[in-house]
Amino acid sequence: MITAARSVSSEESSARTALKLGPKSIEERFRNLALETSGTMPAIDRYTGVLYDPLGALDADATTRAWWFDHVVVQSAMFGPLGGGDPIPAYRLSHDSRLGTVRLASHWPAASSRVLAEHSAGGLVLDLRSEGYRQLGPVADAVAPRVVSVDGAGRRKALNHWNKTAKGRLVALLGRTGAQVSSMVELVEWASEHGVEFEQHDTGWDLVAESLEPATV
């Protein structure tokens, strides 16, 4: 994967197409040319955006960070499944990047699924990945909740981009409270104790975004 990413990143024209880079982000291709020599930091510190920012990882106490290191796995397009504390360099690659003959959707699933199964050891896997990243490492029997918003009339609306914020807040709260859950029954009990709403429906589970607003956590 590193070799393929380095190849498409070596020229501006190929990087623009393969990595979907625009004029303002084209210099990110250079990250892929220095993967083996650039500095590293823990995965939960490296990633940013609406999913990771709610963690406040750099400001979290040692106990919370230890929980994340023990329980959180990040699906990386470049490196596969990563522990929350695994040190990684900066890079530019997404689940839908085009790397010539190397297809991420073919390269990662078997190895990723095996590693994730070994890591979970038959316990609860709460799969908060987007659909594209779930395809890079399917996990049998994982629980992938749908994030919904509920209005005053009780109407539910599935969230798209902003569902990541709710997921980030959930992982933040799990870490800060040192949650010890090994089944959905235990997770629902923990959630009830902390004002978080998980609701079961015919095809799975809903996570109510409003129950994870900052004022409640």
TIPA-608601 format. One line per 8 residues: number of its first residue (from 1); their letters; for each residue x, y, z of N, C-alpha, C, O, CB. Coordinates in steps of 0.02 Angstrom, whole numbers. Glycine has a CB too. Layout:
residues N
NUM = A = X/Y/Z/X/Y/Z/X/Y/Z/X/Y/Z/X/Y/Z; ...
END
This chain:
residues 217
1 = MITAARSV = 41/-60/0/0/0/0/44/63/0/30/111/-36/-47/0/61; 97/62/41/142/119/43/175/130/-25/181/187/-48/196/109/97; 196/76/-57/228/81/-122/180/110/-173/200/153/-213/254/13/-145; 118/87/-173/69/112/-221/52/185/-208/45/224/-255/5/70/-217; 46/203/-145/31/273/-128/89/319/-147/78/374/-171/16/280/-53; 150/295/-137/208/335/-156/210/345/-232/228/399/-256/273/300/-132; 192/293/-269/194/297/-342/146/350/-369/166/392/-410/177/229/-372; 84/349/-346/35/398/-373/48/468/-346/25/517/-375/-36/376/-355
9 = SSEESSAR = 84/472/-290/97/538/-260/159/572/-288/172/630/-273/105/530/-185; 197/536/-329/260/563/-353/252/618/-404/296/660/-413/302/507/-383; 195/618/-438/181/670/-488/116/706/-470/68/675/-446/176/640/-559; 115/771/-481/56/810/-462/-6/788/-500/-61/784/-471/68/884/-475; 1/772/-563/-57/753/-604/-88/688/-580/-149/683/-574/-37/747/-677; -47/638/-566/-74/573/-543/-101/579/-473/-152/547/-457/-20/519/-546; -70/619/-430/-94/628/-362/-162/662/-361/-206/645/-321/-44/669/-320; -171/711/-406/-234/747/-408/-292/699/-422/-346/705/-392/-232/802/-461
17 = TALKLGPK = -281/653/-468/-334/606/-486/-342/550/-435/-397/535/-413/-320/576/-554; -286/519/-416/-289/461/-372/-313/478/-302/-351/441/-271/-222/428/-367; -291/536/-277/-305/554/-207/-359/608/-201/-375/630/-146/-241/579/-174; -386/629/-258/-439/679/-261/-418/743/-225/-451/767/-179/-502/651/-229; -362/770/-248/-334/830/-218/-348/891/-262/-342/888/-323/-258/822/-208; -366/946/-231/-377/1008/-266/-317/1053/-259/-267/1034/-229/-440/1042/-240; -322/1114/-287/-265/1161/-285/-241/1175/-214/-181/1183/-203/-284/1225/-319; -287/1179/-166/-268/1197/-98/-240/1138/-58/-207/1147/-7/-328/1224/-61
25 = SIEERFRN = -252/1077/-83/-229/1018/-45/-178/977/-82/-156/925/-57/-288/975/-29; -157/999/-141/-112/958/-182/-46/942/-147/-17/890/-159/-98/992/-248; -23/987/-103/41/975/-70/37/918/-19/88/896/6/64/1038/-35; -24/895/-3/-31/839/42/-1/775/12/11/726/48/-104/828/60; 10/775/-53/40/716/-85/110/702/-57/132/645/-56/43/725/-161; 143/754/-35/212/745/-10/214/704/54/265/675/71/244/813/1; 158/703/90/156/661/150/169/588/133/203/552/170/88/668/185; 142/566/76/150/496/57/220/479/33/238/421/26/100/479/2
33 = LALETSGT = 260/530/20/328/519/-3/377/515/56/436/501/46/350/574/-50; 352/529/116/396/529/175/369/485/231/384/496/289/405/599/201; 329/435/214/295/394/264/344/358/310/330/350/370/252/343/230; 401/338/283/448/297/323/499/339/361/541/311/396/483/248/278; 497/405/353/546/447/386/516/504/427/550/533/469/592/477/335; 452/519/416/422/576/452/402/556/523/398/496/539/360/601/414; 390/606/565/373/593/634/304/560/642/262/565/597/374/657/673; 294/528/698/231/493/710/197/520/773/228/554/814/243/417/717
41 = MPAIDRYT = 134/504/780/96/517/842/40/466/847/22/436/796/68/590/843; 12/455/907/-42/407/914/-100/421/866/-115/479/852/-67/406/987; -131/369/843/-184/376/793/-239/424/816/-263/465/777/-215/309/778; -260/421/880/-314/464/902/-294/537/905/-337/581/907/-339/442/971; -228/551/905/-204/619/901/-193/641/829/-201/700/813/-138/626/941; -176/595/787/-160/610/717/-222/633/678/-219/682/641/-129/549/683; -277/598/687/-337/613/647/-375/673/675/-378/683/736/-383/552/644; -403/712/630/-443/771/649/-508/771/610/-519/728/567/-403/836/637
49 = GVLYDPLG = -550/819/625/-614/824/589/-673/813/636/-663/805/696/-617/775/533; -733/813/608/-794/812/650/-801/747/689/-836/746/739/-854/821/606; -768/693/668/-771/630/705/-723/630/764/-740/607/819/-756/571/659; -663/657/754/-610/652/805/-606/713/850/-585/706/908/-544/642/771; -625/771/826/-619/831/867/-657/826/933/-632/851/984/-644/891/828; -717/795/935/-752/790/999/-715/750/1053/-730/756/1112/-819/757/988; -666/711/1033/-627/674/1083/-587/721/1128/-579/708/1187/-580/623/1049; -562/775/1099/-517/817/1137/-457/776/1161/-436/782/1218/-552/849/1197
57 = ALDADATT = -431/734/1116/-382/684/1136/-319/714/1168/-294/687/1218/-361/643/1077; -295/768/1141/-232/797/1166/-239/825/1237/-190/831/1273/-208/851/1120; -301/841/1256/-313/870/1323/-341/819/1372/-352/835/1430/-361/928/1317; -352/757/1349/-382/706/1393/-332/682/1445/-271/683/1434/-407/647/1351; -357/659/1502/-313/634/1554/-286/565/1535/-311/532/1489/-349/632/1622; -236/543/1572/-202/480/1556/-248/420/1560/-242/373/1520/-143/471/1603; -295/420/1607/-340/364/1615/-387/357/1555/-399/302/1530/-382/371/1679; -413/414/1531/-457/413/1472/-418/390/1411/-443/349/1372/-487/483/1460
65 = RAWWFDHV = -358/417/1402/-318/397/1344/-301/323/1347/-300/290/1295/-254/439/1341; -289/297/1406/-274/225/1412/-334/184/1391/-327/131/1360/-254/208/1484; -395/207/1407/-456/171/1387/-460/170/1311/-474/118/1281/-519/203/1417; -449/227/1280/-451/230/1207/-399/185/1176/-412/150/1127/-441/302/1182; -339/185/1204/-286/142/1177/-305/68/1180/-288/29/1136/-220/155/1214; -341/50/1233/-360/-20/1244/-421/-41/1202/-427/-99/1183/-374/-33/1317; -466/6/1189/-531/-13/1161/-546/13/1091/-589/-15/1057/-584/11/1205; -513/65/1069/-529/95/1005/-484/69/949/-423/67/956/-524/172/1010
73 = VVQSAMFG = -515/50/894/-478/30/834/-501/76/777/-561/86/767/-491/-46/816; -453/103/741/-467/147/685/-451/111/620/-398/80/614/-425/213/691; -496/114/572/-484/83/507/-448/133/462/-478/182/441/-550/59/474; -386/120/448/-346/164/405/-342/136/334/-331/76/325/-275/173/434; -351/179/285/-344/157/216/-273/139/200/-260/97/157/-369/212/168; -225/172/234/-155/160/221/-127/101/260/-89/61/233/-115/221/237; -146/96/324/-114/47/369/-159/-8/394/-137/-52/430/-86/83/427; -223/-7/374/-269/-58/399/-292/-42/469/-290/17/489/-237/-127/397
81 = PLGGGDPI = -314/-91/509/-338/-78/577/-282/-53/622/-229/-85/626/-370/-140/607; -294/2/657/-245/31/702/-273/36/772/-331/54/781/-223/101/677; -233/20/822/-252/35/890/-251/110/901/-213/146/868/-206/0/940; -292/134/947/-296/206/959/-229/237/977/-218/296/963/-344/219/1014; -184/198/1006/-119/224/1026/-63/208/978/-5/226/990/-101/197/1093; -78/175/923/-25/156/875/4/219/843/-33/262/819/-53/109/821; 70/226/842/102/285/813/103/281/737/125/232/708/173/292/840; 78/334/705/77/336/632/98/404/606/90/455/641/6/319/606
89 = PAYRLSHD = 126/407/546/144/471/515/83/501/481/31/469/474/202/461/465; 91/564/460/39/596/421/38/564/351/91/546/325/51/674/416; -21/558/321/-27/530/254/-90/556/222/-132/587/254/-27/452/256; -97/543/158/-158/561/123/-182/500/84/-152/481/34/-147/623/75; -236/471/106/-267/413/72/-335/402/102/-344/407/163/-222/350/79; -384/388/59/-452/375/81/-475/307/56/-443/277/13/-500/431/58; -531/284/82/-556/218/63/-571/214/-12/-570/159/-40/-619/201/102; -585/270/-44/-602/270/-115/-546/298/-159/-558/315/-217/-665/310/-126
97 = SRLGTVRL = -485/303/-132/-429/324/-173/-414/272/-227/-429/213/-219/-366/336/-129; -386/295/-282/-370/251/-338/-295/242/-344/-259/290/-358/-400/278/-404; -271/182/-334/-200/169/-333/-179/121/-389/-143/73/-377/-179/140/-265; -202/134/-448/-184/92/-505/-211/22/-498/-272/12/-491/-110/90/-512; -166/-27/-499/-188/-97/-496/-204/-119/-425/-232/-173/-415/-135/-142/-525; -186/-78/-374/-200/-96/-305/-268/-67/-286/-277/-6/-283/-144/-69/-257; -315/-110/-272/-382/-88/-253/-391/-99/-178/-385/-155/-153/-436/-127/-292; -405/-45/-143/-412/-50/-70/-467/-99/-51/-461/-136/-2/-427/19/-40
105 = ASHWPAAS = -521/-100/-90/-578/-144/-74/-560/-217/-82/-596/-260/-55/-636/-127/-119; -506/-232/-117/-483/-301/-124/-424/-316/-78/-416/-372/-53/-464/-316/-196; -384/-265/-66/-322/-274/-28/-335/-285/47/-303/-327/78/-278/-214/-37; -382/-247/76/-388/-245/148/-437/-295/181/-422/-319/236/-407/-179/168; -494/-310/152/-546/-346/191/-525/-409/227/-540/-417/286/-601/-363/145; -491/-455/193/-474/-519/226/-429/-508/286/-442/-534/340/-441/-566/176; -375/-470/277/-328/-458/331/-360/-417/387/-351/-432/446/-265/-423/305; -397/-365/368/-428/-322/419/-479/-360/460/-480/-354/521/-460/-261/385
113 = SRVLAEHS = -521/-398/427/-573/-435/463/-542/-485/512/-567/-494/567/-619/-472/414; -487/-517/491/-454/-565/535/-426/-530/598/-435/-554/654/-398/-601/498; -393/-474/587/-364/-437/644/-419/-411/691/-411/-415/752/-321/-379/618; -472/-385/663/-527/-358/704/-560/-414/744/-579/-403/802/-578/-323/660; -568/-472/713/-598/-528/749/-554/-550/807/-579/-566/861/-610/-587/701; -488/-551/796/-442/-570/849/-443/-518/905/-439/-536/964/-371/-577/821; -448/-455/887/-448/-401/937/-510/-403/980/-507/-392/1041/-442/-333/903; -567/-418/949/-631/-417/987/-639/-479/1029/-675/-478/1080/-689/-412/939
121 = AGGLVLDL = -607/-534/1010/-609/-597/1048/-681/-617/1065/-695/-643/1119/-569/-590/1113; -726/-606/1018/-795/-628/1027/-838/-580/1068/-897/-595/1079/-795/-694/1060; -810/-524/1089/-850/-476/1128/-888/-428/1083/-891/-438/1022/-805/-437/1174; -917/-377/1113/-956/-328/1076/-910/-285/1032/-860/-258/1056/-996/-284/1124; -928/-279/969/-895/-232/924/-946/-180/904/-995/-195/869/-865/-269/861; -935/-118/925/-978/-62/906/-945/-29/846/-895/5/853/-988/-11/966; -974/-40/788/-943/-19/726/-969/51/707/-1026/58/684/-958/-69/669; -927/101/716/-946/170/702/-915/196/637/-916/256/624/-925/215/760
129 = RSEGYRQL = -888/152/597/-858/172/534/-912/190/482/-969/167/486/-814/116/507; -892/231/434/-936/245/378/-940/183/334/-899/138/340/-912/307/337; -988/181/290/-998/121/248/-936/104/208/-917/46/203/-1057/132/201; -902/155/180/-843/142/141/-788/109/179/-754/64/153/-817/206/112; -778/129/242/-726/99/283/-747/32/312/-705/-11/324/-707/146/340; -812/22/323/-835/-45/345/-819/-97/293/-804/-155/309/-910/-44/360; -822/-78/230/-808/-125/176/-735/-146/173/-718/-197/144/-828/-95/109; -691/-106/204/-620/-124/205/-604/-175/259/-548/-202/262/-577/-62/217
137 = GPVADAVA = -653/-190/302/-641/-240/355/-706/-260/387/-718/-242/445/-594/-213/407; -749/-297/352/-814/-317/381/-805/-357/446/-759/-398/451/-853/-359/331; -849/-344/494/-846/-380/558/-913/-415/569/-964/-382/576/-830/-330/617; -911/-480/570/-973/-518/581/-1002/-502/649/-966/-499/699/-959/-593/574; -1067/-493/652/-1104/-482/714/-1088/-415/747/-1107/-404/805/-1089/-537/763; -1054/-370/712/-1043/-304/740/-1108/-265/743/-1153/-276/702/-989/-265/699; -1113/-219/790/-1172/-175/796/-1153/-108/766/-1109/-73/791/-1195/-168/870; -1187/-89/712/-1173/-25/678/-1235/19/685/-1279/18/642/-1155/-37/603
145 = PRVVSVDG = -1238/59/738/-1299/99/750/-1308/154/699/-1260/182/673/-1296/130/819; -1371/168/685/-1389/225/642/-1397/286/687/-1431/282/738/-1454/211/601; -1365/341/670/-1372/402/709/-1431/442/683/-1434/458/624/-1306/445/706; -1477/458/727/-1538/494/707/-1547/556/749/-1522/562/805/-1599/448/713; -1584/603/720/-1606/663/756/-1681/657/767/-1718/636/722/-1588/728/717; -1704/674/826/-1775/669/842/-1802/738/857/-1776/774/900/-1787/621/903; -1855/758/821/-1883/825/832/-1935/824/888/-1947/771/918/-1914/852/768; -1965/881/902/-2013/886/957/-2074/843/950/-2106/826/999/-2034/956/963
153 = AGRRKALN = -2089/823/888/-2147/781/875/-2129/707/874/-2171/664/860/-2180/800/809; -2066/692/889/-2044/623/891/-2024/594/823/-2010/535/818/-2098/581/919; -2024/637/772/-2004/614/705/-1929/604/702/-1890/644/729/-2027/663/651; -1908/550/669/-1837/533/666/-1809/548/596/-1842/536/545/-1826/460/684; -1748/573/596/-1714/586/533/-1642/562/539/-1605/583/584/-1717/662/515; -1623/518/493/-1555/493/493/-1507/550/473/-1521/587/426/-1547/433/446; -1452/556/509/-1402/608/495/-1348/581/448/-1332/521/450/-1371/634/560; -1321/625/408/-1267/606/363/-1200/630/391/-1171/598/434/-1279/634/292
161 = HWNKTAKG = -1176/686/366/-1110/711/387/-1105/720/462/-1055/702/493/-1094/776/352; -1157/749/493/-1153/767/564/-1163/708/610/-1159/715/671/-1203/820/579; -1176/648/582/-1179/589/625/-1110/575/655/-1105/543/707/-1206/528/586; -1057/598/621/-990/586/646/-978/621/713/-943/595/756/-939/609/595; -1008/680/721/-999/716/783/-1028/677/842/-996/671/894/-1033/785/779; -1088/649/832/-1119/609/885/-1076/548/901/-1069/529/959/-1190/587/865; -1049/516/850/-1006/458/862/-943/477/901/-922/441/946/-987/425/795; -914/533/882/-855/556/918/-870/571/991/-831/554/1036/-826/618/885
169 = RLVALLGR = -928/602/1004/-947/617/1073/-961/553/1112/-946/549/1172/-1010/662/1074; -988/502/1078/-1000/438/1112/-934/407/1134/-928/385/1191/-1039/391/1066; -885/404/1089/-821/374/1106/-786/414/1160/-751/387/1203/-776/369/1043; -794/480/1157/-765/523/1209/-794/506/1278/-757/500/1327/-777/597/1193; -859/498/1281/-892/484/1345/-876/413/1369/-866/403/1429/-968/492/1338; -872/366/1323/-853/298/1343/-784/298/1376/-773/265/1427/-853/251/1282; -738/336/1346/-671/339/1374/-668/375/1440/-635/353/1487/-625/372/1326; -703/432/1445/-700/472/1506/-732/436/1565/-711/447/1623/-735/539/1495
177 = TGAQVSSM = -781/393/1552/-814/357/1606/-783/288/1618/-803/252/1664/-888/349/1591; -733/270/1577/-701/204/1585/-751/147/1577/-748/98/1614/-668/200/1652; -795/153/1528/-849/104/1519/-822/33/1511/-773/21/1475/-891/122/1458; -854/-14/1546/-837/-85/1540/-900/-122/1518/-942/-141/1559/-810/-114/1608; -906/-131/1453/-966/-164/1425/-943/-219/1377/-894/-211/1340/-1012/-113/1389; -979/-274/1377/-961/-330/1333/-1020/-355/1293/-1015/-405/1258/-932/-386/1373; -1077/-320/1297/-1136/-339/1260/-1180/-277/1250/-1169/-226/1282/-1176/-395/1296; -1229/-281/1204/-1273/-224/1194/-1316/-212/1256/-1334/-155/1270/-1318/-236/1133
185 = VELVEWAS = -1332/-264/1293/-1371/-255/1354/-1332/-210/1402/-1360/-164/1432/-1387/-323/1388; -1268/-225/1410/-1226/-185/1455/-1215/-115/1428/-1212/-67/1466/-1159/-219/1467; -1209/-108/1362/-1199/-42/1332/-1261/1/1342/-1255/60/1358/-1183/-48/1258; -1320/-28/1333/-1382/9/1343/-1389/30/1416/-1412/86/1430/-1443/-33/1321; -1370/-13/1462/-1372/5/1533/-1325/62/1548/-1343/109/1583/-1354/-56/1576; -1264/58/1521/-1216/113/1530/-1244/178/1500/-1240/231/1531/-1148/96/1497; -1272/173/1440/-1299/232/1406/-1354/264/1448/-1356/326/1454/-1325/213/1337; -1398/223/1476/-1453/250/1516/-1426/288/1577/-1454/339/1596/-1499/193/1539
193 = EHGVEFEQ = -1374/263/1607/-1344/295/1665/-1314/363/1648/-1307/406/1692/-1291/250/1696; -1296/373/1585/-1262/435/1565/-1304/478/1517/-1277/523/1484/-1196/418/1532; -1368/464/1513/-1413/505/1474/-1408/496/1399/-1432/538/1361/-1400/575/1490; -1377/442/1377/-1370/428/1306/-1426/380/1284/-1439/331/1319/-1300/398/1290; -1457/393/1228/-1514/354/1206/-1496/307/1149/-1481/329/1093/-1570/399/1184; -1497/242/1162/-1494/190/1112/-1563/159/1109/-1592/140/1160/-1438/136/1128; -1591/152/1049/-1657/123/1042/-1655/69/988/-1629/79/933/-1709/176/1025; -1683/11/1005/-1682/-45/959/-1743/-41/912/-1797/-22/933/-1682/-112/996
201 = HDTGWDLV = -1732/-59/849/-1787/-64/801/-1779/-129/763/-1734/-169/777/-1789/-3/752; -1823/-141/714/-1826/-206/680/-1760/-226/648/-1743/-286/646/-1879/-205/628; -1722/-178/622/-1661/-195/585/-1596/-178/621/-1542/-188/594/-1662/-161/519; -1602/-152/682/-1540/-135/717/-1551/-86/774/-1600/-91/811/-1490/-108/670; -1505/-38/781/-1507/9/836/-1502/81/811/-1468/95/761/-1452/-5/885; -1537/125/845/-1531/197/833/-1494/229/892/-1505/211/950/-1601/230/824; -1450/276/876/-1417/318/927/-1444/388/917/-1436/418/864/-1338/316/920; -1477/416/968/-1509/482/963/-1456/535/974/-1427/541/1027/-1566/489/1015
209 = AESLEPAT = -1444/575/921/-1391/625/923/-1401/676/979/-1353/696/1012/-1386/661/856; -1463/698/990/-1476/750/1040/-1455/728/1110/-1441/770/1153/-1549/769/1040; -1454/663/1122/-1435/639/1189/-1360/645/1201/-1336/632/1256/-1457/566/1199; -1324/664/1149/-1251/672/1155/-1230/744/1144/-1172/757/1129/-1216/628/1106; -1277/791/1152/-1259/861/1149/-1212/877/1207/-1217/846/1260/-1322/906/1151; -1166/925/1198/-1117/940/1251/-1146/952/1319/-1116/933/1369/-1076/999/1231; -1205/984/1322/-1234/1000/1387/-1252/938/1427/-1256/941/1488/-1296/1043/1377; -1262/882/1393/-1283/821/1427/-1225/774/1443/-1234/725/1480/-1332/784/1384
217 = V = -1165/789/1417/-1109/743/1429/-1052/779/1466/-1000/748/1480/-1083/714/1361
END
